[in-house]
Amino acid sequence: MSGQTVTGLGLQFTDDNKFCYANSGAVGVAAETEILLFTTNSEYIVGKLYTGYCSPSNVVDDMTFQTTLNDLLIAARYLDTSKETQKGMTLTYFDVIIPPFTTVKVVSQNISSATARDMCAIFTGKVGMAQRVGNLVE
């Protein structure tokens, strides 16, 4: 964990180390593209991972999102724009518990065309530590 908030696209922590977050920003996605990648340390994290379009003007293509923990697929999402009623920042989320020393990766792909569309992934979480085990008498 970090004692201070750091800059960059990796996993970042609040100053009190109680919460963490990671943002991909707008990433142009045509072919299969990694939009978010971070690795946890000794903490576990209970959080939400949001994926979707980040620009309301380009919600026109069907997209896929795949989320892996240590290269194990845990979630896959198909964004069917013909069924989206809200034209805008179409982010949806799922809850996830991330164990210590885990690499989290989100990959997106445009399956309707070869045109790059702005996709994003946002992760927010509450940080926890394992309970101390053993004899506390020193």
C-alpha positions as CSV (number, residue, x, y, z in Angstrom):
1,M,0.0,0.0,0.0
2,S,1.0,3.6,-0.4
3,G,1.2,6.2,2.3
4,Q,0.4,8.9,-0.2
5,T,-1.7,9.2,-3.3
6,V,0.4,8.5,-6.3
7,T,0.0,9.6,-9.9
8,G,-0.3,7.4,-12.9
9,L,-2.7,4.8,-14.3
10,G,-1.9,2.1,-11.7
11,L,-3.8,1.3,-8.5
12,Q,-3.8,4.4,-6.3
13,F,-4.6,4.7,-2.5
14,T,-6.1,7.5,-0.4
15,D,-3.8,9.0,2.2
16,D,-5.4,6.9,4.9
17,N,-5.0,3.7,2.9
18,K,-8.7,2.8,3.4
19,F,-9.8,3.2,-0.2
20,C,-8.2,2.6,-3.6
21,Y,-9.0,3.4,-7.2
22,A,-7.8,3.0,-10.8
23,N,-8.9,4.8,-13.9
24,S,-8.1,4.0,-17.4
25,G,-9.2,7.3,-18.9
26,A,-10.6,7.3,-22.4
27,V,-8.8,4.6,-24.5
28,G,-9.5,4.2,-28.2
29,V,-10.5,0.6,-28.8
30,A,-10.8,-1.1,-32.2
31,A,-8.9,-4.4,-32.0
32,E,-8.5,-6.2,-28.6
33,T,-6.9,-3.5,-26.3
34,E,-5.8,-3.6,-22.7
35,I,-7.6,-0.7,-21.1
36,L,-6.7,-1.2,-17.4
37,L,-3.9,-3.1,-15.6
38,F,-2.8,-3.0,-12.0
39,T,-1.3,-5.3,-9.4
40,T,-2.3,-5.4,-5.7
41,N,0.2,-5.9,-2.8
42,S,-0.5,-7.5,0.5
43,E,-3.9,-6.0,0.9
44,Y,-7.3,-7.5,-0.2
45,I,-9.8,-5.2,-1.8
46,V,-13.6,-5.3,-1.9
47,G,-14.7,-3.1,-4.9
48,K,-16.6,-2.4,-8.0
49,L,-15.3,-2.4,-11.5
50,Y,-17.1,-0.2,-14.0
51,T,-16.6,-0.7,-17.8
52,G,-18.2,1.0,-20.8
53,Y,-18.2,3.9,-23.2
54,C,-16.8,7.2,-21.9
55,S,-18.1,9.5,-24.6
56,P,-21.8,10.0,-25.2
57,S,-21.3,10.9,-28.9
58,N,-19.8,7.5,-30.0
59,V,-22.2,4.9,-28.6
60,V,-22.7,3.1,-31.9
61,D,-20.7,-0.1,-31.9
62,D,-21.0,-3.3,-30.0
63,M,-18.1,-3.9,-27.6
64,T,-16.8,-6.7,-25.4
65,F,-15.0,-6.4,-22.1
66,Q,-13.0,-9.2,-20.4
67,T,-11.7,-9.0,-16.8
68,T,-9.1,-11.3,-15.5
69,L,-7.4,-11.9,-12.1
70,N,-4.0,-13.4,-12.6
71,D,-5.0,-14.4,-16.2
72,L,-8.1,-16.2,-14.9
73,L,-11.2,-14.9,-16.6
74,I,-13.7,-13.8,-14.0
75,A,-16.1,-11.6,-16.0
76,A,-17.0,-11.0,-19.6
77,R,-19.5,-8.4,-20.8
78,Y,-21.0,-7.8,-24.2
79,L,-22.3,-4.3,-24.7
80,D,-25.1,-4.5,-27.3
81,T,-25.7,-0.9,-28.4
82,S,-29.0,-1.8,-30.1
83,K,-30.4,-2.6,-26.7
84,E,-28.9,0.3,-24.8
85,T,-31.6,2.8,-23.8
86,Q,-29.4,5.4,-22.3
87,K,-27.2,7.0,-24.8
88,G,-24.3,8.5,-22.9
89,M,-21.7,7.2,-20.5
90,T,-22.9,3.6,-20.6
91,L,-21.0,2.2,-17.6
92,T,-22.1,-0.9,-15.8
93,Y,-20.3,-2.5,-12.9
94,F,-19.9,-5.7,-11.0
95,D,-18.7,-6.4,-7.5
96,V,-15.4,-8.1,-7.0
97,I,-13.1,-9.2,-4.1
98,I,-9.5,-9.0,-5.2
99,P,-7.0,-11.1,-3.1
100,P,-3.4,-10.0,-2.3
101,F,-0.7,-10.1,-4.9
102,T,-3.2,-10.2,-7.9
103,T,-2.8,-8.8,-11.3
104,V,-6.1,-7.3,-12.6
105,K,-6.5,-6.7,-16.3
106,V,-9.4,-5.4,-18.4
107,V,-9.4,-5.9,-22.1
108,S,-11.9,-4.4,-24.6
109,Q,-12.6,-5.0,-28.3
110,N,-14.9,-3.4,-30.9
111,I,-16.7,-6.3,-32.5
112,S,-18.9,-4.1,-34.9
113,S,-16.2,-2.3,-36.8
114,A,-12.6,-1.4,-37.1
115,T,-13.2,2.1,-35.8
116,A,-11.6,3.1,-32.5
117,R,-14.2,4.0,-29.9
118,D,-13.5,5.6,-26.5
119,M,-13.9,3.0,-23.8
120,C,-13.0,3.2,-20.1
121,A,-12.6,1.1,-17.0
122,I,-12.9,2.5,-13.5
123,F,-12.2,0.6,-10.3
124,T,-13.1,1.7,-6.8
125,G,-12.5,-0.3,-3.7
126,K,-12.3,-0.5,0.1
127,V,-8.9,-1.8,1.3
128,G,-8.7,-4.5,4.0
129,M,-5.9,-6.4,5.7
130,A,-5.8,-9.9,6.9
131,Q,-6.5,-10.3,10.7
132,R,-3.4,-10.8,12.8
133,V,-3.1,-14.5,13.8
134,G,-1.1,-15.9,16.6
135,N,0.0,-15.2,20.1
136,L,-0.2,-11.5,20.9
137,V,1.8,-11.9,24.1
138,E,5.3,-10.7,23.5
